[in-house]
Amino acid sequence: MRIPAHSVCTAVRADIVAGVLERGARLTEEVLARRYGVSRVPVREALRTLEAEGFVSTRRHAGACVAEPTAREAADLLEVRLLLEPLGAARAAQRRTEAHLKVLRGLVRLGRQRARAGHSGDLRSLDGWFHETLAQAAGSAGLTALLTQLRQKIAWMYAVEPAAEPVELWAERGAIVDAVARGDAERARALAAQHAEYSTSAHRLRFPADGGRGDGGRAGRVAAVRTSQHSVNMASGRN
């Protein structure tokens, strides 16, 4: 059975975001096909998609490599996030379903419980699920895809310091959900903008401010690759 390219794309992207495939690492079709247990055809298609998304770049004499974004490019992502996440929250207030609200409320309730109990290890995953669900509630496939890709790229480029007051952060998310539930688009937009701006200060670049291009040949060498924690999910429908 032919494994779809989007499953390979998901696996490669996840390994890039996690740092398993390091910045500047060469990405050859043969090696990746062997790594993920697939043929070269879906790998080739996945690399084209990831290049369009900005995770992969093609360089002369080196071929496909994991991209090495500059500090300026990384900063631009945070600015775009300040624009798109409030828009997504406003759209969610207009288009959300009861199913979306049920999931969002459940995540906020669980997030508050974990924050009060000091279970910080669970909060990052809950935060990701919350924002993914809020993006889906916007009712726009294009906007949801942009928000999802944006958060993936930010997670790749930035480490996030643990929140000093995680209970307050989850209270903010609860207020966003309340505004979404009431259908108050402007309130949801304002609260999401405030939340995004506050959280931006906790982001720290994972790479040097020079963009990681000071060693001359780094883009052309094969970077060390740690053992992957991600496998190709043949049943996945996500890209």
KAQUI-V823866 format. One record per run of one state. SS is the DSSP state (helix for helix, strand for strand, loop for the rest). FROM is the first residue (numbers start at 1). TO is the last residue. If there is no record, write none. Layout:
SS:FROM:TO ; SS:FROM:TO
This chain:
loop:1:4 ; helix:5:17 ; loop:18:25 ; strand:26:26 ; loop:27:28 ; helix:29:36 ; loop:37:39 ; helix:40:53 ; loop:54:55 ; strand:56:59 ; loop:60:62 ; strand:63:66 ; loop:67:70 ; helix:71:95 ; loop:96:97 ; helix:98:117 ; loop:118:119 ; helix:120:136 ; loop:137:140 ; helix:141:157 ; strand:158:160 ; loop:161:165 ; helix:166:182 ; loop:183:184 ; helix:185:200 ; loop:201:202 ; strand:203:205 ; loop:206:217 ; helix:218:220 ; loop:221:239
